[in-house]
Every structure is written in structure tokens, then in C-alpha cells.
Amino acid sequence: MRYKELTDEEKKEFYEKYYEIQRSDKEVYVDIWPISMKMATVGDVVYIGNTQIGIVFDVGKETIKIVHFSEGKHLKWCTNSAFGYERYIGTTDNDGSRNMEIIRQACGDFNNDTLYPAFGYIRSLGKEWYMPAKDELNLIYKNKDIINNALKILSRKEGWVVDLYNDWYWSSSSYNTHNAWGQSFSDGHQYNYLKYDHDSVRAVRALTI
């Protein structure tokens, strides 16, 4: 756990972003204030104002990525009557935000939540959230124990937070015309499944630091 005395300029930048972080230490949450977002580590709980928005699963040089507290269950990537099932979509393996835009441009019916239930769930959380790409989903899996530790503590505190289960989770990375990449959170195996299969989905979001 690291503390840092911020300069006046750093404090101004911090306050303007309205970000706060809590870091877990065993079973106790300790407010770290003030703190620079550049000090964020995997497992940190990120707030905007007084609202919890997610848990850090990846830290880059310019952004941190967070995973949402809740998840969608038993949802199809798309139905077999959607354009997304009838055509190959050239998505990426590492950028879910870009994938959402690629799919939107390739499929004129993409905004129909009935035809794209998993994506509809993501959209219901707000425009900043997206379905993780294949590689982003794998990062969440690799950090599952750390993330679940934070989720368990928050669940006891808030009562509504959902752990990452040993389920299959969708990624936004398409494999071919009829299949998309998913991942087992039981053993980490990634496999392509029919887009109309029913899997779980978690939303992620990138924050500039």
C-alpha cells in the first residue's frame, strides 16, 4: 500500500477528475486520499464521486481498465437471425471498445438488443462500457482471484456485488461467421462457440490516467 504527497497541481488534476480509489488490505478497506490514479493497481476499487464503478484488472501507461461489479447471465452473443450471425466480422483480439464499433458498422441491426442480447446488456450500463475482447477477457481471468477478493468484500458491504463465477464468458472477438470467442473461468480455456449459445458477460471500461 503506497501513499504519496501530491503537489498542488496534482491535487487540482485529481479533484477535477473526481476519481477516488479504495484499496483492499486483507478484509479491511482503507481510504487512500489523496491519491494519484497513476498509483492504481489490479484489485483497486474505483469510484467516480461517491459511486463505485469497477475494479481494476489492467494498468497501462496511459489508461487503466476496470471490470464492472455485476454481470449478465445466459445471454446470446447474437441470435441466428441477426446480421452478425450471417457474416464474418473482422474484430480484434485486444480492443473490445473498437470491436463494438466494428460490429456496429458491419451490422445494421447491431443496436437491436433482442438480436444482440449480450451486447444489449453491456449497453444498458452506459455508453462508456464495452464487451472485452479476447485478450482483455483473458486478463480478467488471470486476475480473477484478486478481483474476486475485492468483490467479496464489497458484497458483504453493499449486498449486490456479483463474483466472477466458474462460467463461460463471452468476448467481443468474432471467430468466424457463426462463432465468437469465449472463455471458461473454471480453467482459463478459450474456445469459439456458436453465437447463439448462452453465456455470461462482464462489461469493462477504460479510464485515462
FIZA-522499 format. One record per atom (N, C-alpha, C, O, CB): residue in three letters; x, y, z. Coordinates in steps of 0.001 Angstrom, whole numbers, padded with zeros to 6 digits, always signed. Glycine has a CB too. Layout:
BEGIN
ALAXYZ ...
***
This chain:
BEGIN
MET+000847-001184+000000 MET+000000+000000+000000 MET+000887+001241+000000 MET+001712+001427+000894 MET-000961+000002+001224 ARG+000705+002093-001023 ARG+001594+003239-001178 ARG+000839+004552-000998 ARG-000274+004731-001492 ARG+002268+003206-002546 TYR+001480+005454-000280 TYR+000921+006792-000103 TYR+001824+007783-000843 TYR+003018+007544-001027 TYR+000795+007164+001424 LYS+001229+008888-001257 LYS+002009+009892-001975 LYS+001491+011273-001624 LYS+000286+011523-001661 LYS+001950+009658-003504 GLU+002403+012165-001284 GLU+002032+013556-001037 GLU+001987+014269-002383 GLU+003020+014451-003027 GLU+003037+014258-000052 LEU+000801+014670-002804 LEU+000625+015277-004109 LEU+000966+016761-004085 LEU+000760+017450-003086 LEU-000797+015076-004592 THR+001496+017237-005220 THR+001715+018673-005374 THR+000356+019340-005581 THR-000640+018668-005850 THR+002687+018980-006571 ASP+000326+020670-005453 ASP-000923+021402-005656 ASP-001483+021158-007058 ASP-002697+021041-007227 ASP-000704+022904-005429 GLU-000609+021082-008061 GLU-001051+020846-009436 GLU-001640+019448-009580 GLU-002654+019263-010252 GLU+000117+021034-010417 GLU-000998+018459-008946 GLU-001504+017086-008991 GLU-002856+016978-008295 GLU-003757+016285-008768 GLU-000501+016124-008343 LYS-002988+017673-007165 LYS-004265+017663-006454 LYS-005377+018268-007318 LYS-006488+017741-007366 LYS-004144+018434-005126 LYS-005070+019380-008000 LYS-006059+020022-008861 LYS-006502+019059-009965 LYS-007693+018928-010246 LYS-005486+021322-009474 GLU-005524+018387-010587 GLU-005845+017431-011646 GLU-006674+016275-011098 GLU-007614+015808-011742 GLU-004561+016900-012299 PHE-006315+015824-009907 PHE-007029+014705-009279 PHE-008480+015077-008967 PHE-009403+014331-009292 PHE-006311+014270-007991 TYR-008670+016227-008340 TYR-010013+016637-007953 TYR-010903+016858-009170 TYR-012095+016552-009144 TYR-009954+017906-007115 GLU-010309+017394-010241 GLU-011095+017659-011439 GLU-011603+016370-012073 GLU-012648+016374-012724 GLU-010269+018443-012445 LYS-010883+015276-011894 LYS-011313+014000-012468 LYS-012346+013295-011604 LYS-013027+012383-012072 LYS-010120+013095-012671 TYR-012467+013707-010348 TYR-013439+013099-009431 TYR-013229+011600-009258 TYR-014191+010842-009134 TYR-014845+013354-009927 TYR-011994+011187-009250 TYR-011723+009775-009057 TYR-011213+009544-007637 TYR-010415+010322-007116 TYR-010703+009265-010098 GLU-011674+008493-007039 GLU-011152+008053-005765 GLU-010916+006560-005855 GLU-011572+005860-006627 GLU-012114+008409-004599 ILE-009990+006087-005073 ILE-009691+004656-005072 ILE-009686+004151-003647 ILE-009210+004828-002736 ILE-008335+004364-005756 GLN-010212+002973-003464 GLN-010032+002271-002210 GLN-009226+001021-002510 GLN-009430+000364-003531 GLN-011403+001926-001533 ARG-008333+000711-001635 ARG-007503-000480-001830 ARG-007757-001452-000688 ARG-007814-001059+000477 ARG-005992-000108-001912 SER-007908-002721-001037 SER-008195-003723-000018 SER-006916-004188+000661 SER-005891-004380+000007 SER-008930-004913-000631 ASP-006980-004367+001962 ASP-005888-004916+002741 ASP-006478-006014+003611 ASP-007041-005758+004675 ASP-005168-003812+003602 LYS-006333-007261+003124 LYS-006990-008410+003758 LYS-008499-008165+003763 LYS-009100-008078+002692 LYS-006455-008640+005219 GLU-009127-008051+004932 GLU-010574-007907+004989 GLU-011018-006470+005211 GLU-012209-006209+005378 GLU-011126-008775+006076 VAL-010084-005547+005213 VAL-010421-004172+005576 VAL-010146-003237+004404 VAL-009098-003318+003764 VAL-009625-003724+006820 TYR-011103-002345+004130 TYR-010874-001320+003124 TYR-010386-000048+003790 TYR-010943+000403+004791 TYR-012153-001052+002315 VAL-009350+000516+003225 VAL-008756+001723+003774 VAL-008821+002817+002719 VAL-008361+002620+001594 VAL-007290+001474+004231 ASP-009383+003954+003065 ASP-009402+005075+002131 ASP-007985+005598+001939 ASP-007278+005870+002909 ASP-010338+006201+002635 ILE-007586+005735+000709 ILE-006294+006346+000398 ILE-006600+007681-000271 ILE-007063+007717-001411 ILE-005398+005411-000532 TRP-006349+008743+000415 TRP-006758+010060-000072 TRP-005800+011125+000430 TRP-005511+011153+001626 TRP-008195+010384+000370 PRO-005283+012021-000447 PRO-005494+011959-001895 PRO-004537+010941-002533 PRO-003510+010590-001952 PRO-005296+013358-002533 ILE-004884+010490-003702 ILE-004060+009504-004393 ILE-004075+009806-005884 ILE-005082+010275-006414 ILE-004562+008057-004116 SER-002982+009545-006551 SER-002915+009707-007995 SER-003423+008445-008660 SER-003124+007342-008203 SER-001476+010028-008455 MET-004196+008591-009744 MET-004671+007421-010484 MET-003514+006600-011027 MET-003658+005406-011291 MET-005583+007849-011627 LYS-002354+007252-011195 LYS-001201+006536-011720 LYS-000680+005501-010720 LYS+000162+004674-011071 LYS-000093+007520-012082 MET-001165+005540-009495 MET-000758+004568-008488 MET-001691+003367-008442 MET-001494+002466-007627 MET-000700+005223-007129 ALA-002706+003341-009304 ALA-003686+002255-009280 ALA-003020+000916-009566 ALA-002093+000834-010373 ALA-004803+002517-010296 THR-003498-000134-008901 THR-003019-001491-009137 THR-004220-002420-009290 THR-005345-002082-008922 THR-002090-001968-007979 VAL-003947-003595-009842 VAL-005012-004576-010047 VAL-005680-004909-008715 VAL-005005-005177-007721 VAL-004456-005860-010709 GLY-007008-004890-008706 GLY-007768-005161-007494 GLY-008279-003915-006802 GLY-009089-004014-005881 GLY-006935-005934-006548 ASP-007819-002726-007229 ASP-008323-001479-006654 ASP-009780-001263-007055 ASP-010187-001596-008168 ASP-007458-000281-007108 VAL-010548-000707-006142 VAL-011930-000332-006420 VAL-011952+001142-006807 VAL-011472+001994-006060 VAL-012857-000608-005185 VAL-012509+001437-007975 VAL-012501+002800-008490 VAL-013870+003442-008312 VAL-014902+002837-008604 VAL-012090+002818-009969 TYR-013856+004676-007830 TYR-015069+005459-007634 TYR-015045+006665-008569 TYR-013983+007206-008875 TYR-015207+005910-006155 ILE-016216+007073-009014 ILE-016396+008408-009580 ILE-017357+009122-008645 ILE-018516+008728-008521 ILE-016942+008366-011079 GLY-016881+010169-007989 GLY-017655+010778-006923 GLY-017820+009767-005806 GLY-016834+009222-005310 GLY-019029+011268-007436 ASN-019059+009511-005404 ASN-019337+008531-004361 ASN-019829+007201-004923 ASN-020270+006327-004176 ASN-020358+009084-003401 THR-019751+007054-006241 THR-020290+005870-006898 THR-019185+004898-007272 THR-018232+005267-007958 THR-021080+006265-008137 GLN-019310+003660-006825 GLN-018370+002609-007214 GLN-018653+002245-008659 GLN-019804+002005-009025 GLN-018485+001352-006281 ILE-017614+002202-009483 ILE-017858+001879-010892 ILE-017149+000609-011350 ILE-017539+000044-012372 ILE-017424+003030-011758 GLY-016148+000147-010657 GLY-015494-001072-011110 GLY-014207-001370-010378 GLY-013767-000621-009506 GLY-015220-000984-012564 ILE-013611-002500-010763 ILE-012365-002965-010150 ILE-011285-003068-011227 ILE-011526-003600-012311 ILE-012570-004341-009437 VAL-010115-002562-010923 VAL-009012-002535-011880 VAL-008540-003952-012196 VAL-008284-004753-011297 VAL-007846-001694-011335 PHE-008428-004248-013512 PHE-007855-005534-013926 PHE-006638-005373-014828 PHE-005944-006346-015123 PHE-008902-006359-014638 ASP-006379-004130-015270 ASP-005212-003902-016131 ASP-004756-002461-015960 ASP-005571-001539-015925 ASP-005542-004206-017632 VAL-003452-002277-015856 VAL-002865-000945-015712 VAL-001865-000722-016832 VAL-000880-001453-016947 VAL-002184-000776-014324 GLY-002116+000292-017666 GLY-001195+000642-018739 GLY-000520+001963-018467 GLY-000681+002543-017394 GLY-001919+000693-020066 LYS+000240+002443-019441 LYS+000948+003702-019273 LYS-000002+004891-019310 LYS+000233+005892-018633 LYS+002008+003853-020346 GLU-001067+004792-020088 GLU-001976+005918-020257 GLU-003389+005631-019785 GLU-004176+006560-019602 GLU-002009+006323-021687 THR-003727+004367-019586 THR-005079+004017-019164 THR-005056+002898-018127 THR-004110+002114-018051 THR-005923+003602-020370 ILE-006117+002848-017339 ILE-006391+001661-016542 ILE-007716+001095-017040 ILE-008578+001837-017510 ILE-006439+001987-014995 LYS-007871-000212-016937 LYS-009110-000854-017356 LYS-009769-001483-016141 LYS-009120-002118-015309 LYS-008850-001916-018459 ILE-011085-001287-016066 ILE-011831-001795-014919 ILE-012935-002734-015398 ILE-013426-002610-016520 ILE-012426-000629-014089 VAL-013315-003666-014540 VAL-014405-004597-014826 VAL-015580-004256-013919 VAL-015389-003885-012761 VAL-013953-006082-014625 HIS-016789-004380-014442 HIS-017995-003998-013721 HIS-018284-004966-012572 HIS-017826-006109-012580 HIS-019188-003943-014678 PHE-019054-004489-011581 PHE-019389-005296-010407 PHE-020414-006386-010706 PHE-020435-007415-010031 PHE-019913-004405-009309 SER-021251-006176-011696 SER-022316-007129-011990 SER-022072-007798-013336 SER-021125-007447-014041 SER-023687-006431-011980 GLU-022909-008748-013692 GLU-022751-009432-014961 GLU-024102-009876-015514 GLU-025079-010020-014779 GLU-021822-010631-014803 GLY-024127-010089-016834 GLY-025298-010649-017483 GLY-025148-012166-017559 GLY-024050-012678-017777 GLY-025496-010039-018894 LYS-026251-012874-017380 LYS-026221-014337-017330 LYS-027041-014935-018469 LYS-028090-014408-018839 LYS-026748-014840-015977 HIS-026544-016051-019020 HIS-027279-016856-020005 HIS-027739-016007-021189 HIS-028916-016007-021548 HIS-028491-017529-019344 LEU-026800-015289-021785 LEU-027119-014396-022892 LEU-026440-014840-024184 LEU-025303-015312-024170 LEU-026707-012970-022551 LYS-027137-014687-025280 LYS-026570-014982-026591 LYS-025702-013815-027057 LYS-026021-012653-026805 LYS-027689-015271-027618 TRP-024603-014136-027738 TRP-023792-013101-028400 TRP-024677-012405-029424 TRP-024753-011177-029469 TRP-022505-013715-029084 CYS-025335-013202-030234 CYS-026398-012724-031109 CYS-027295-013905-031457 CYS-026921-015055-031228 CYS-025818-012055-032399 THR-028448-013638-031996 THR-029355-014707-032407 THR-028994-015165-033820 THR-028228-014498-034516 THR-030836-014233-032344 ASN-029538-016286-034234 ASN-029221-016797-035577 ASN-029978-016046-036677 ASN-029828-016360-037858 ASN-029547-018288-035659 SER-030784-015062-036297 SER-031449-014223-037294 SER-030799-012839-037406 SER-031257-011999-038181 SER-032929-014074-036945 ALA-029750-012607-036646 ALA-029048-011316-036686 ALA-028035-011293-037835 ALA-027521-012335-038242 ALA-028333-011043-035335 PHE-027754-010092-038352 PHE-026731-009951-039384 PHE-025381-010475-038882 PHE-024583-011016-039648 PHE-026606-008477-039818 GLY-025146-010300-037577 GLY-023868-010725-037007 GLY-023644-012215-037048 GLY-022513-012671-036884 GLY-023768-010265-035606 TYR-024695-012990-037263 TYR-024565-014440-037385 TYR-024386-014864-038835 TYR-023950-015981-039113 TYR-025783-015131-036790 GLU-024719-013983-039744 GLU-024706-014327-041160 GLU-023427-013918-041871 GLU-023215-014297-043023 GLU-025870-013694-041840 ARG-022585-013162-041215 ARG-021410-012651-041912 ARG-020173-012681-041018 ARG-020268-012664-039791 ARG-021665-011229-042401 TYR-018999-012728-041674 TYR-017742-012657-040936 TYR-017479-011207-040550 TYR-017650-010301-041366 TYR-016563-013231-041776 ILE-017063-010990-039304 ILE-016774-009647-038805 ILE-015317-009613-038360 ILE-014909-010390-037496 ILE-017737-009250-037628 GLY-014536-008718-038946 GLY-013094-008668-038662 GLY-012767-007898-037393 GLY-012246-006785-037450 GLY-012361-008042-039824 THR-013073-008490-036260 THR-012804-007843-034968 THR-011353-008074-034545 THR-010623-008848-035165 THR-013770-008377-033879 THR-010957-007388-033481 THR-009608-007525-032935 THR-009616-008492-031757 THR-010674-008841-031232 THR-009051-006152-032500 ASP-008429-008918-031354 ASP-008295-009766-030166 ASP-008010-008961-028902 ASP-008068-009503-027798 ASP-007190-010782-030379 ASN-007702-007662-029052 ASN-007213-006914-027889 ASN-007924-005603-027587 ASN-007537-004906-026649 ASN-005793-006630-028075 ASP-008941-005250-028343 ASP-009593-003950-028136 ASP-011110-004105-028256 ASP-011668-003994-029348 ASP-009071-002900-029161 GLY-011767-004361-027129 GLY-013205-004558-027139 GLY-013982-003316-027520 GLY-015032-003410-028156 GLY-013652-005025-025809 SER-013480-002152-027140 SER-014149-000902-027490 SER-014183-000735-029001 SER-015208-000366-029575 SER-013443+000300-026832 ARG-013056-001011-029635 ARG-013003-000941-031104 ARG-013900-002012-031722 ARG-014544-001772-032743 ARG-011546-001108-031607 ASN-013941-003187-031106 ASN-014786-004264-031630 ASN-016251-003864-031681 ASN-016953-004163-032647 ASN-014627-005514-030784 MET-016712-003182-030629 MET-018110-002745-030593 MET-018421-001842-031788 MET-019494-001938-032385 MET-018412-002005-029270 GLU-017480-000971-032130 GLU-017682-000068-033261 GLU-017600-000833-034580 GLU-018371-000561-035500 GLU-016644+001068-033237 ILE-016670-001791-034681 ILE-016541-002599-035899 ILE-017832-003372-036154 ILE-018322-003417-037283 ILE-015340-003577-035787 ILE-018380-003978-035105 ILE-019617-004748-035251 ILE-020774-003827-035622 ILE-021607-004177-036458 ILE-019939-005514-033949 ARG-020825-002652-035002 ARG-021896-001695-035306 ARG-021864-001303-036779 ARG-022907-001223-037428 ARG-021770-000440-034421 GLN-020660-001057-037306 GLN-020546-000652-038701 GLN-020845-001800-039663 GLN-021355-001578-040761 GLN-019159-000109-038969 ALA-020527-003027-039246 ALA-020739-004185-040117 ALA-022180-004674-040102 ALA-022643-005282-041067 ALA-019823-005310-039708 CYS-022892-004408-039000 CYS-024237-004958-038826 CYS-025240-003831-038572 CYS-025224-003204-037513 CYS-024263-005977-037659 GLY-026089-003587-039529 GLY-027051-002504-039407 GLY-028069-002712-038307 GLY-028749-001771-037898 GLY-027755-002320-040691 ASP-028181-003954-037820 ASP-029149-004251-036764 ASP-028503-004365-035382 ASP-029130-004847-034438 ASP-029879-005537-037087 PHE-027254-003923-035264 PHE-026491-004148-034032 PHE-027118-003491-032812 PHE-026949-003982-031696 PHE-025086-003637-034203 ASN-027828-002405-032998 ASN-028435-001705-031852 ASN-029723-002347-031364 ASN-030351-001853-030427 ASN-028711-000272-032217 ASN-030113-003433-031987 ASN-031310-004165-031570 ASN-030924-005136-030457 ASN-030294-006161-030713 ASN-031959-004926-032775 ASP-031302-004813-029230 ASP-030901-005624-028078 ASP-031512-007022-028102 ASP-030960-007947-027506 ASP-031294-004925-026796 THR-032623-007181-028771 THR-033241-008501-028882 THR-032396-009427-029749 THR-032330-010630-029497 THR-034655-008382-029458 LEU-031753-008867-030768 LEU-030916-009667-031670 LEU-029502-009848-031129 LEU-028815-010802-031492 LEU-030857-009016-033046 TYR-029069-008942-030269 TYR-027712-008993-029689 TYR-027826-008864-028165 TYR-027429-007843-027605 TYR-026791-007848-030282 PRO-028363-009887-027490 PRO-028670-009775-026053 PRO-027474-009452-025168 PRO-027589-008627-024261 PRO-029279-011046-025579 ALA-026320-010088-025412 ALA-025143-009833-024569 ALA-024673-008392-024716 ALA-024314-007746-023732 ALA-024000-010799-024928 PHE-024677-007897-025939 PHE-024280-006507-026174 PHE-025337-005541-025630 PHE-025011-004446-025170 PHE-024056-006259-027681 GLY-026597-005955-025688 GLY-027656-005142-025122 GLY-027467-004946-023634 GLY-027687-003856-023106 GLY-029000-005766-025394 TYR-027055-006016-022956 TYR-026771-005890-021515 TYR-025643-004882-021287 TYR-025737-004038-020395 TYR-026390-007273-020904 ILE-024582-004966-022084 ILE-023462-004024-021950 ILE-023955-002592-022146 ILE-023611-001699-021372 ILE-022340-004354-022974 ARG-024757-002380-023179 ARG-025245-001026-023473 ARG-026122-000481-022355 ARG-026174+000729-022133 ARG-026022-001020-024781 SER-026808-001369-021655 SER-027700-000916-020581 SER-026941-000273-019429 SER-027534+000445-018623 SER-028518-002080-020060 LEU-025636-000521-019341 LEU-024816+000014-018258 LEU-024286+001415-018557 LEU-023805+002103-017657 LEU-023661-000916-017985 GLY-024374+001838-019825 GLY-023885+003162-020200 GLY-022928+003086-021366 GLY-022313+002047-021607 GLY-023209+003832-019022 LYS-022802+004177-022085 LYS-022025+004187-023329 LYS-020524+003995-023112 LYS-019808+003659-024055 LYS-022256+005483-024057 GLU-020033+004203-021883 GLU-018591+004056-021632 GLU-018165+002592-021547 GLU-016981+002278-021671 GLU-018208+004773-020341 TRP-019132+001697-021336 TRP-018808+000290-021109 TRP-018809-000485-022425 TRP-019535-000145-023359 TRP-019805-000339-020121 TYR-017991-001524-022482 TYR-017938-002361-023679 TYR-017656-003808-023302 TYR-017224-004097-022186 TYR-016867-001846-024657 MET-017906-004715-024241 MET-017606-006116-024009 MET-016115-006352-024263 MET-015605-005940-025305 MET-018482-007031-024917 PRO-015408-007001-023340 PRO-013963-007168-023518 PRO-013624-008023-024736 PRO-014333-008972-025070 PRO-013357-007791-022275 ALA-012532-007665-025382 ALA-012004-008500-026457 ALA-011382-009764-025849 ALA-011253-009876-024630 ALA-010953-007715-027309 LYS-011008-010691-026695 LYS-010473-011986-026271 LYS-009310-011841-025293 LYS-009291-012503-024256 LYS-010023-012784-027483 ASP-008343-010985-025609 ASP-007168-010820-024743 ASP-007523-010093-023445 ASP-006971-010410-022391 ASP-006067-010053-025484 GLU-008431-009129-023512 GLU-008865-008420-022308 GLU-009601-009369-021365 GLU-009423-009309-020148 GLU-009770-007226-022679 LEU-010428-010245-021936 LEU-011137-011233-021129 LEU-010147-012157-020424 LEU-010351-012532-019270 LEU-012102-012052-022003 ASN-009080-012517-021123 ASN-008073-013393-020523 ASN-007355-012707-019363 ASN-006997-013369-018389 ASN-007057-013830-021579 LEU-007139-011394-019448 LEU-006531-010650-018341 LEU-007436-010678-017109 LEU-006959-010801-015981 LEU-006250-009191-018761 ILE-008736-010564-017335 ILE-009674-010650-016209 ILE-009582-012028-015574 ILE-009561-012156-014350 ILE-011129-010361-016670 TYR-009528-013066-016417 TYR-009408-014424-015869 TYR-008122-014585-015055 TYR-008149-015135-013954 TYR-009443-015463-017005 LYS-007002-014109-015592 LYS-005716-014260-014899 LYS-005719-013552-013544 LYS-005015-013965-012623 LYS-004578-013712-015769 ASN-006505-012496-013425 ASN-006591-011739-012166 ASN-007868-012048-011391 ASN-008265-011285-010510 ASN-006519-010243-012450 LYS-008509-013170-011719 LYS-009810-013496-011138 LYS-009765-013545-009617 LYS-010667-013019-008965 LYS-010300-014824-011676 ASP-008741-014162-009034 ASP-008686-014302-007572 ASP-008578-012944-006889 ASP-009225-012703-005869 ASP-007501-015184-007164 ILE-007758-012057-007453 ILE-007596-010722-006876 ILE-008899-009939-006998 ILE-009333-009286-006049 ILE-006440-009961-007571 ILE-009515-010010-008170 ILE-010777-009301-008394 ILE-011867-009846-007479 ILE-012621-009079-006882 ILE-011211-009419-009866 ASN-011950-011177-007367 ASN-012987-011773-006526 ASN-012805-011432-005052 ASN-013786-011327-004315 ASN-012994-013276-006702 ASN-011559-011258-004615 ASN-011329-010859-003236 ASN-011959-009495-002967 ASN-012607-009289-001941 ASN-009824-010827-002926 ALA-011759-008562-003906 ALA-012368-007236-003766 ALA-013887-007327-003873 ALA-014603-006651-003134 ALA-011816-006272-004835 LEU-014384-008161-004794 LEU-015826-008310-004961 LEU-016485-008900-003715 LEU-017582-008488-003339 LEU-016124-009187-006168 LYS-015823-009856-003081 LYS-016378-010469-001870 LYS-016501-009446-000741 LYS-017501-009418-000024 LYS-015500-011649-001417 ILE-015482-008613-000593 ILE-015516-007594+000451 ILE-016635-006588+000172 ILE-017377-006202+001074 ILE-014153-006873+000551 LEU-016742-006171-001092 LEU-017797-005229-001450 LEU-019178-005843-001310 LEU-020131-005160-000936 LEU-017599-004736-002865 SER-019287-007128-001607 SER-020579-007800-001488 SER-021072-007807-000046 SER-022259-007615+000214 SER-020484-009229-002013 ARG-020152-008029+000889 ARG-020541-008001+002303 ARG-020951-006591+002721 ARG-021777-006409+003615 ARG-019385-008504+003194 LYS-020364-005604+002061 LYS-020646-004214+002405 LYS-021898-003697+001704 LYS-022708-002991+002304 LYS-019457-003337+002048 GLU-022052-004058+000418 GLU-023137-003497-000389 GLU-024284-004474-000608 GLU-025435-004057-000741 GLU-022602-003050-001721 GLY-023983-005771-000646 GLY-025026-006779-000765 GLY-025480-007122-002163 GLY-026330-007997-002330 GLY-026170-006349-000018 TRP-024932-006448-003196 TRP-025417-006715-004556 TRP-024305-007079-005533 TRP-024586-007373-006695 TRP-026157-005512-005077 VAL-023079-007066-005099 VAL-021943-007308-005972 VAL-021864-008796-006331 VAL-022119-009651-005482 VAL-020633-006837-005299 VAL-021515-009107-007573 VAL-021508-010479-008064 VAL-020082-010944-008349 VAL-019347-010289-009088 VAL-022371-010600-009326 ASP-019691-012082-007757 ASP-018371-012645-008005 ASP-018224-013091-009462 ASP-019213-013309-010163 ASP-018114-013825-007064 LEU-016975-013219-009900 LEU-016681-013898-011158 LEU-016801-015397-010910 LEU-016034-015963-010132 LEU-015252-013519-011702 TYR-017757-016037-011567 TYR-018003-017452-011338 TYR-017177-018304-012303 TYR-016516-017788-013204 TYR-019499-017765-011490 ASN-017231-019615-012093 ASN-016549-020544-012997 ASN-017426-020835-014212 ASN-017671-021991-014555 ASN-016192-021859-012262 ASP-017886-019785-014845 ASP-018765-019875-016008 ASP-017988-019630-017289 ASP-016803-019297-017263 ASP-019916-018876-015891 TRP-018677-019800-018411 TRP-018162-019352-019701 TRP-018579-017909-019905 TRP-019734-017545-019682 TRP-018677-020252-020864 TYR-017623-017086-020336 TYR-017882-015666-020573 TYR-017603-015329-022039 TYR-016649-015819-022642 TYR-017015-014782-019633 TRP-018464-014479-022583 TRP-018285-014015-023949 TRP-017182-012959-024048 TRP-016965-012177-023122 TRP-019594-013455-024482 SER-016495-012954-025184 SER-015679-011818-025592 SER-016362-011179-026794 SER-017283-011757-027370 SER-014202-012251-025930 SER-015913-009995-027168 SER-016466-009323-028349 SER-015718-009714-029614 SER-016004-009180-030686 SER-016422-007808-028170 SER-014763-010637-029512 SER-013959-011061-030663 SER-014680-012173-031422 SER-014928-013252-030884 SER-012555-011541-030207 SER-015006-011894-032665 SER-015660-012880-033515 SER-014607-013867-034041 SER-013481-013479-034351 SER-016414-012186-034694 TYR-014990-015139-034136 TYR-014065-016165-034649 TYR-014285-016399-036147 TYR-013337-016369-036932 TYR-014247-017494-033874 ASN-015506-016625-036523 ASN-015872-016751-037927 ASN-017330-016327-038078 ASN-017875-015658-037200 ASN-015651-018213-038445 THR-017951-016703-039162 THR-019314-016247-039413 THR-020260-016591-038266 THR-021014-015733-037806 THR-019831-016852-040700 HIS-020226-017834-037804 HIS-021201-018308-036835 HIS-020680-018402-035398 HIS-021462-018661-034483 HIS-021692-019636-037258 ASN-019383-018197-035181 ASN-018798-018415-033861 ASN-018081-017174-033344 ASN-017577-016358-034115 ASN-017832-019585-033905 ALA-018047-017052-032016 ALA-017289-015987-031352 ALA-016483-016601-030211 ALA-016803-017683-029717 ALA-018240-014856-030820 TRP-015432-015890-029802 TRP-014562-016403-028741 TRP-015207-016232-027368 TRP-015781-015191-027048 TRP-013204-015692-028775 GLY-015092-017285-026577 GLY-015489-017235-025178 GLY-014387-017839-024332 GLY-013414-018375-024863 GLY-016826-017974-024948 GLN-014533-017756-023022 GLN-013501-018298-022127 GLN-014140-018912-020894 GLN-015063-018356-020299 GLN-012499-017200-021716 SER-013616-020078-020532 SER-014046-020720-019290 SER-013291-020094-018127 SER-012061-020053-018138 SER-013810-022261-019338 PHE-014012-019608-017129 PHE-013369-019064-015942 PHE-013157-020146-014892 PHE-012824-019862-013741 PHE-014201-017923-015363 SER-013354-021376-015306 SER-013010-022511-014462 SER-011560-022920-014663 SER-010832-023144-013696 SER-013933-023688-014751 ASP-011135-023019-015943 ASP-009762-023463-016230 ASP-009008-022530-017166 ASP-007846-022787-017481 ASP-009789-024843-016827 GLY-009651-021440-017623 GLY-008977-020470-018483 GLY-008987-020818-019959 GLY-008441-020067-020767 GLY-007581-020316-018043 HIS-009596-021941-020332 HIS-009606-022366-021728 HIS-010447-021416-022571 HIS-011576-021085-022209 HIS-010139-023800-021852 GLN-009885-020978-023705 GLN-010618-020153-024647 GLN-011045-020998-025844 GLN-010265-021795-026367 GLN-009765-018951-025102 TYR-012290-020813-026266 TYR-012828-021623-027348 TYR-013861-020795-028097 TYR-014457-019867-027550 TYR-013450-022947-026811 ASN-014061-021155-029373 ASN-015075-020457-030159 ASN-016391-021215-030078 ASN-016452-022421-030320 ASN-014625-020300-031632 TYR-017440-020480-029733 TYR-018769-021066-029568 TYR-019760-020412-030515 TYR-019579-019269-030937 TYR-019249-020924-028117 LEU-020808-021152-030841 LEU-021860-020587-031664 LEU-022405-019323-031015 LEU-022638-019290-029806 LEU-022984-021608-031887 LYS-022602-018311-031796 LYS-023002-017011-031263 LYS-024362-017044-030581 LYS-024678-016157-029788 LYS-023020-015992-032367 TYR-025169-018056-030881 TYR-026466-018128-030210 TYR-026430-019007-028961 TYR-027476-019291-028377 TYR-027514-018653-031170 ASP-025225-019447-028539 ASP-025105-020121-027244 ASP-025363-019121-026120 ASP-025268-017909-026314 ASP-023702-020771-027086 HIS-025688-019645-024949 HIS-025989-018791-023791 HIS-024807-018783-022817 HIS-024517-019795-022179 HIS-027279-019279-023069 ASP-024133-017648-022709 ASP-023003-017495-021798 ASP-023157-016235-020954 ASP-024072-015437-021162 ASP-021683-017452-022580 SER-022246-016073-019998 SER-022239-014871-019158 SER-021438-013764-019847 SER-020708-014020-020805 SER-021645-015182-017752 VAL-021578-012545-019356 VAL-020844-011433-019929 VAL-020565-010394-018837 VAL-021415-010100-017997 VAL-021633-010802-021108 ARG-019348-009852-018878 ARG-018945-008757-017984 ARG-018564-007548-018827 ARG-017920-007677-019869 ARG-017754-009185-017061 ALA-018969-006381-018363 ALA-018605-005139-019037 ALA-017282-004622-018496 ALA-016965-004801-017320 ALA-019709-004079-018864 VAL-016514-003979-019368 VAL-015266-003326-018964 VAL-015252-001901-019475 VAL-016053-001510-020324 VAL-014035-004100-019487 ARG-014327-001145-018938 ARG-014257+000282-019255 ARG-012815+000745-019105 ARG-012106+000286-018209 ARG-015207+001116-018336 ALA-012374+001654-019980 ALA-011032+002210-019901 ALA-011092+003632-019364 ALA-011958+004413-019757 ALA-010346+002180-021279 LEU-010165+003970-018457 LEU-010077+005308-017875 LEU-008696+005884-018156 LEU-007688+005218-017919 LEU-010360+005275-016345 THR-008641+007095-018651 THR-007356+007751-018919 THR-006704+008193-017618 THR-007368+008747-016742 THR-007543+008961-019856 ILE-005412+007950-017494 ILE-004687+008368-016288 ILE-003587+009348-016669 ILE-002855+009823-015800 ILE-004088+007141-015543 
***
